[in-house]
Amino acid sequence: MTRIYPETPAGPFDPPPAVFTDAENRQIEIQTYDDGSIEPFVTMYLAFEPADRAQGIPPTNEPRIREWLEQILIDESVNVYATYDGGVIGHATLVPDGNDAYELAIFVLRAYQQSGIGTRLIYCLLGAGQARGVERVWLSVERWNAAARALYRNVGFEPTDADGFEFEMSLRLSATQ
């Protein structure tokens, strides 16, 4: 399948670091992952609710979580994460797909969802991607997840394939100023 990307670029987006107060009045920090420890991510993903997993990720047990993180927390990927009270509570990644584009995935612990953290993570992730020269981004979201689809549209993603169980969307990033 040939993926279609919008002609008009989205953005610009601001890269991390970022500090903001979420809808629950919590001070949230967003940072770029730069070859640090994976342990805070392992802790977050071990606490992830089974119902919040989509398309088989994140994995469900510690060995598989570690293996998966070693595949996405690499130099070729772009990773940002949100912290609160010393712990990682959200993570977003752009993983190269081998076709000169990047797949977006985002994860926020249930207790921190619907408070604006996911939106800020995506904006910061796309800003970090722009800073690294990423031009094309795509994602797939489960068809029933109307809230996620609306969020992605608001950021600038456009639907590209709506025929299957998953809904695919893409975005073209503008060049960094």
C-alpha positions in Angstrom: 0.0 0.0 0.0 1.2 3.5 -0.9 0.6 5.9 2.0 -0.7 9.3 1.1 0.5 12.4 3.0 -1.2 15.8 2.9 0.4 18.4 0.7 0.0 21.2 3.3 2.4 20.8 6.2 1.2 21.0 9.8 3.0 23.0 12.4 5.3 24.4 13.4 5.4 22.6 16.8 7.6 23.5 19.8 10.0 20.7 20.9 10.6 19.9 24.6 11.4 20.7 27.3 8.0 21.9 28.3 6.3 22.5 31.7 2.6 23.0 32.1 -0.3 22.6 34.5 -2.8 20.0 33.3 -6.6 20.0 33.7 -6.2 18.4 37.2 -3.8 21.2 38.3 -0.7 18.9 38.2 2.6 20.3 37.2 3.7 18.1 34.2 7.1 18.1 32.6 7.8 16.9 29.1 11.3 16.0 28.0 13.1 14.4 25.1 14.5 10.9 25.8 18.3 11.0 25.2 19.8 7.6 26.0 18.8 7.5 29.7 17.6 4.6 31.8 14.7 2.6 30.5 13.7 1.7 34.1 11.1 4.6 34.5 9.5 3.5 31.3 9.4 -0.2 32.4 7.7 1.0 35.6 5.1 3.0 33.7 4.3 0.2 31.3 4.0 -2.4 34.0 1.3 -0.1 35.5 -0.6 0.2 32.2 -4.2 -0.9 32.3 -5.0 -3.9 30.0 -8.0 -2.1 28.6 -5.8 0.8 27.5 -3.6 -1.4 25.3 -4.2 -1.1 21.6 -3.0 -3.1 18.6 -1.0 -5.3 20.9 1.1 -2.6 22.5 2.4 -2.0 25.0 3.3 -5.6 25.8 2.0 -7.1 29.0 4.9 -8.6 30.8 8.3 -7.2 31.9 10.6 -9.2 29.6 8.4 -8.2 26.6 8.2 -4.6 27.7 12.0 -4.4 28.0 12.5 -6.0 24.6 9.9 -3.6 23.0 11.5 -0.5 24.7 14.9 -1.6 23.4 13.5 -1.5 19.9 11.9 2.0 20.1 14.2 3.9 22.5 16.9 4.0 19.8 18.8 6.9 18.1 16.8 6.6 14.9 13.5 7.1 16.8 12.2 10.3 18.4 10.9 9.8 22.0 9.4 12.3 24.4 7.9 11.6 27.9 5.9 13.2 30.5 6.7 13.1 34.2 4.7 14.0 37.3 5.9 13.6 40.9 9.1 12.0 39.8 7.6 9.2 37.6 7.0 8.7 33.9 3.2 9.0 33.2 3.2 9.3 29.5 5.4 8.5 26.5 5.1 9.3 22.8 7.4 8.0 20.0 8.1 8.4 16.3 9.6 5.1 15.0 11.1 5.0 11.5 9.1 2.7 9.2 11.8 2.0 6.6 10.0 4.0 4.0 11.3 7.5 4.9 8.4 8.1 7.3 7.7 7.6 11.0 4.9 5.9 12.8 3.5 7.7 15.8 2.5 5.9 19.0 1.4 7.5 22.3 0.7 6.1 25.8 -0.6 7.8 28.9 -1.4 6.1 32.1 -5.2 6.0 32.8 -5.1 8.2 35.9 -3.6 11.0 33.7 -5.8 10.7 30.7 -8.3 13.3 29.6 -6.3 16.1 31.3 -4.4 17.5 28.3 -1.2 15.5 28.7 -1.6 13.4 25.6 -2.2 16.5 23.5 0.9 18.2 24.8 2.9 15.1 24.4 1.9 14.9 20.7 2.7 18.6 20.1 6.1 18.2 21.8 6.8 15.0 19.9 6.1 16.6 16.6 8.3 19.5 17.5 11.1 17.2 18.4 10.5 15.4 15.1 10.7 18.7 13.2 13.9 19.5 14.9 15.3 16.1 13.8 14.1 16.6 10.2 11.1 14.3 10.2 8.8 15.2 7.4 6.2 12.4 7.2 4.3 10.9 10.1 1.5 8.3 10.1 -0.5 6.4 12.7 -3.2 3.9 13.1 -6.0 4.1 15.6 -8.8 1.7 16.4 -11.9 2.7 14.6 -14.0 2.9 17.8 -11.6 5.4 19.4 -13.4 8.6 18.4 -11.7 10.8 21.0 -8.2 9.8 19.7 -9.2 10.4 16.1 -10.6 13.8 17.0 -7.3 14.7 18.9 -5.2 13.6 15.9 -7.4 15.7 13.5 -7.0 18.7 15.7 -3.2 18.3 15.6 -3.3 18.2 11.8 -3.5 14.5 10.9 -5.8 13.6 8.0 -7.4 10.3 7.3 -5.8 8.1 4.7 -7.3 4.7 5.0 -10.6 4.0 6.8 -11.4 0.5 5.3 -10.3 -1.8 8.0 -10.5 -2.4 11.8 -7.9 0.3 12.2 -8.2 3.9 11.0 -5.0 5.3 9.4 -4.1 8.9 9.4 -1.1 10.9 8.2 0.6 14.3 8.6 3.3 16.2 6.8 5.5 18.3 9.1 6.8 21.7 8.0 10.5 22.4 7.9 12.0 23.8 11.0 12.3 27.5 11.0 
